[in-house]
């Protein structure tokens, strides 16, 4: 664990129905690193990301952001340094440019040269005056990434930013993520199911299964020598769903 | 002809003011109902939807009782004036505008407001943009409210009294001329009523298209 975490989460629980959607006794995310959260569908990854964006309420738990305890959901001021790219980004009525500059306008800031660089790097120059409702899936994710980065956040949260994208768009987005992680003192938290992508990009990694973090640490170590058997099974693609007794409930397990 | 013009002007003034007041009250109320979750929200939703079917004559009766000399608001002296008609018609249009605004805000993509918060929107910025994104439904709610009040007779007749040159509007004039057997004039007034409604709705529907796409 870093001595200088940007997030410190303790005793976090968020419930739904009969169980806990998230049950995380402790989580620390070091400042300035690219932290990847991996897990299967329905593990609670997107919920955890919204909690870290401080826009989602939790039932129990304590969240510290930059050493200060914050509420979840937090006030606008407390979450201005954090932006998120949603798995299915929402575009608002207007042109691509209108959407790109939305975060800046909400903060009463004017677009600077930084946004022009982003537009070039993400190959969005020809799209700026196009209606945002008419762009393709790959363009949508690129616009969403540029919109989040335009605010020059301290923390960038990415919820499966390349799922269902073609290799060109995936490579472009991964390139910008790497560049942002290297050039800025930015903490990037990447949620993905793609183990190969996490291996390519992450400094630190956590494995989230059924709302619980089963393993976390330096990415190379987690991917090479996972200590938890369930983590090892997930990373090697051997995890299966198994029926729980005669009930209609299923568990993720590596046992046959 | 001067009388028809006067009736048309009173109609536009009364229904226009009532629609405007109902929109000023109903749009924020509907937006709040659509955005926030709070105790009693379900009951208020049912009351709003019930209010959409309020019979104008019942609204007219209640407003009449309040504004009559022995009523709680009798001292205002509003009975048989345009103000009484505007009050009754605002009550008729309010649930339509609030209820349909609520439904249109609820129908937006669930992640829309989370996305706004994630981009740093304050609660008031979030409400404003949410309402803009729901504008088609909001405009439709105003159209529905206006349609309900321009076509109603019961409340206008009861609290306005259908006084020539003062509180006579197109719908009450149609009833009067039909009773007198002047079917031709009644039909002409009915046509004028439809033409007014058509023109106002045309203008309102122009607002549904986003500014950047309007031609």
Contacts between the chains, C-beta under 8 A, distances in Angstrom:
chain1	res1	chain2	res2	distance
A	50	B	114	6.7
A	53	B	117	7.8
A	53	B	118	5.4
A	55	B	114	5.6
A	55	B	117	4.5
A	55	B	118	5.8
A	56	B	114	7.9
A	73	B	117	7.5
A	76	B	117	7.7
A	76	B	120	6.4
A	76	B	121	7.1
A	76	B	122	4.8
A	76	B	123	7.5
A	79	B	117	7.5
A	79	B	118	7.9
A	79	B	120	7.1
A	80	B	120	5.1
A	82	B	118	7.6
A	83	B	118	6.1
A	83	B	119	6.4
A	83	B	120	7.4
A	84	B	118	4.3
A	86	B	111	5.9
A	86	B	114	7.6
A	86	B	115	6.0
A	86	B	118	7.4
A	88	B	111	6.8
A	89	B	115	7.0
A	90	B	109	5.7
A	90	B	111	5.3
A	90	B	112	5.0
A	90	B	115	4.2
A	92	B	112	7.9
A	92	B	129	6.7
A	92	B	133	6.4
A	93	B	132	6.9
A	93	B	133	6.1
A	93	B	210	5.0
A	94	B	210	7.0
A	94	B	212	6.3
A	95	B	212	6.7
A	98	B	212	7.9
A	102	B	119	5.8
A	103	B	119	4.2
A	103	B	120	5.8
A	106	B	116	7.7
A	106	B	119	5.7
A	106	B	120	4.8
A	106	B	121	5.1
A	106	B	122	7.6
A	106	B	125	5.6
A	107	B	120	5.5
A	131	B	212	7.9
A	131	B	213	7.4
A	147	B	119	7.2
A	148	B	119	7.7
A	151	B	119	7.2
A	151	B	120	6.7
A	157	B	118	7.9
